[in-house]
Amino acid sequence: MVDSTNYVKIEVGVLTRMRFDKAVWETRSVMDPKLGFAKDVSTLNFHVVELDGKPVSTVWSITSSTLQEQLKPYLAGDKYLAYRFVITRDGGGYAPPRIASAVPV
C-alpha cells in the first residue's frame, strides 16, 4: 500500500510484491518513539517500479537494520534488479518487515 507521502507501507499480515530499479543509502533524522528525541539513522531507499503487479513510481524506505542486512546480498552488483521481492510484517508495533521470498524475474 502506498501512503499519502508516496512511500510504500508494509501492512501486518499482508504480502507486498515489489520490483526496484534503484537503491540509495541515506542518513536521516527520525524521532525515537520510545525515548522521544531525534536521532540519525541509516536508511536504505528503493525506487519501486512495480507494486503488487502494477507499474508505479514510488519509494520504499527501510530503517530496520535487520531487513537492511537481509537485503545487502542483493545490493552487491545490483542483483536486486533481477528479483521481485515479497515482503511481509508478522507482528504489530515495531516488528520489522521481512523478506518472505525473492523470486527471479
N, C-alpha and C positions, 0 to 999 in steps of 0.2 A: 504494500500500500504506500502511496506517495502522499506525504502530508503537505500542508499549505506552504511550507518553506522550500518545496521542491526537493525534498530529501526522502529516501526510502526509509520506511519504518518497519521493522520486523515485529510482527504480532505474535503473541504467545500461542503455540499450538498450530500455527499456520505455516505451510511450506511456501516459501517465496523463491521463485526461479529467476535468475538474473544472468546476463552476459555483460561484459565490460569491454571498453576499448582503451581505457587509460587508467593508470594508478599513480597517485601522488601522495607522498608523506607530507604532513603539515604539523606544526606546533600551534596549539590554540589554548586560550584561557577559558576554563569552564568552572562552573560553580560546583563545589563538592557538596553533594546532597546531605551527607551526614554531618560534616563539620561546618558547613555554611560559609566557606570562604572560597575565593577563586584560586585555581591552581593551573599550571601549564601542563597539558597532556599532549602526547604524540597521537595524531590520528592518521589512519590510512583511508584515503578517499578514492573511490572508484567512480568513473563516469559510467553510468548504466545506460546501455543502448537497447536492452531487451528486458522487460519485466513481465513475468508470467505469460510469455509468448507474444507480447505486444511490443512494437517498437516505441521507445521513449528516449528522452534526453534528460536525465536527472542524475543525482549524486547519492551515493551510499557512503556515509562517513562512519568509520569504525573507531571507537575509543577503547574497546575491550582488548586488553593486551593478550588475553587467551585466544581470541579469534584472530588477532593480528598474527600470532605465532602459527596458527593453523594455516593461514593464507600465505605466509612467507615463502614456502617452497614453490608456489605458483608465480611469485613475483620474479624470481630468477629467470632471466631470459624471456620475460613476458609470456610465460607459459599460460597465464590466466586467459590469454586471448583465445586459446583453443578449448575452453571449457564453458559449460553452462553450470552455474553453481546453484544448488538448492540449499537454502538457509532456513533455519527454524530457531525458535526460542522455546525451551522446555518449561521454564517457570516464570513467574511474575517478578515484580520488584526489580532488583538489579541483576537478575540472572542474565548472563551474556548470551547472545546468539551463537549458533554453532553451524558448521558445515554438515548438512545431512548427506549430501553427495556432491561430487564433481563429475559431471558427465562430459566426455569428449564430444565435440561437435564436428 
